[in-house]
Amino acid sequence: MRISDFWRLMDDEFGAGYSRVLSSSLVLAGVGGRTADDALAAGYSPRDVWLALCDVQDVPPERRLGRDIKPADKGSRTF
């Protein structure tokens, strides 16, 4: 998982504003008792940080991969 995927998942699940509050203040046992921001800075993978956040926040398994985004209808594209 890339860091951009991590932030997309965070924003989708918690909202753009609250995701930043969580990442900077919620201490996660799954990444050594660090906040998400500190864990990412310390070199933890974005995936491990995301899963630690999901565990603490009780994100259901069906939402841990993010929301389904329907592909654009190719017939409606204009060039």
Secondary structure, DSSP 8 states (H G I E B T S, - for coil): --HHHHHHHHHHHH-HHHHHHHHHH-EEGGGTSEEHHHHHHTT--HHHHHHHHHHHHT--GGGTT--------GGG---
